[in-house]
């Protein structure tokens, strides 16, 4: 029960963060004309978590949720986590057995994500 | 370089195989699955993967025109070893990409010989463009036209939702 409600909370957090991502990327053309970076930075802080966003040119959105109590993770470390995610995702995309739009089942991708999560804690 | 020839030969064999398989199909199946759509679908999936890899390290595109320019320069030169020679647009979603020496047609002729065979060898590349654009968020219809080899034009019409 506890595990399920924990997961649901994360799903909800990520869902609401997508609205912030949309806001940021639609603002790119107007105000932030020069800053066309893929990394979006801190999307919004809640009491328990900090949520970071990244969007690729192919409109794929990556969201990282970090515990607020983890103050040791710096901005450039988050950036490099996103780069690693992007690189692994590109490899998944180029895998002929992967059908774009399907959930990712690649073990290689999963192991990269797990390793990153372990390193961040 | 020999490695350029690798893909050219592979592509020729793919087209030959697709057409050979079509010839052995029942008539009713022939209507459902055309060779051109098979080749286009192959190019589509390849285009999706390639654009993901090529746009990994570049900043977001300002607008559709910026995106098309990337396609004509970086994308085209990485795949076909040269840029698109001419890009025209009506600024309303239609683009014409002209390649005066298209890599997959150079071995055919430099005039009108074998002109009727050319469309078979352009289907894959049309799919390639369509797949690349699709993954960048633009649905399109891509057709190709050849009147004098090895020059050809790809017409891209962006579908507005």
Boltz contact constraints between the chains, C-beta under 6 A:
constraints:
  - contact:
      token1: [A, 36]
      token2: [B, 59]
      max_distance: 6.0
  - contact:
      token1: [A, 36]
      token2: [B, 60]
      max_distance: 6.0
  - contact:
      token1: [A, 57]
      token2: [B, 55]
      max_distance: 6.0
  - contact:
      token1: [A, 58]
      token2: [B, 52]
      max_distance: 6.0
  - contact:
      token1: [A, 58]
      token2: [B, 135]
      max_distance: 6.0
  - contact:
      token1: [A, 58]
      token2: [B, 136]
      max_distance: 6.0
  - contact:
      token1: [A, 59]
      token2: [B, 137]
      max_distance: 6.0
  - contact:
      token1: [A, 90]
      token2: [B, 52]
      max_distance: 6.0
  - contact:
      token1: [A, 90]
      token2: [B, 53]
      max_distance: 6.0
  - contact:
      token1: [A, 90]
      token2: [B, 56]
      max_distance: 6.0
  - contact:
      token1: [A, 93]
      token2: [B, 49]
      max_distance: 6.0
  - contact:
      token1: [A, 93]
      token2: [B, 52]
      max_distance: 6.0
  - contact:
      token1: [A, 94]
      token2: [B, 49]
      max_distance: 6.0
  - contact:
      token1: [A, 100]
      token2: [B, 48]
      max_distance: 6.0
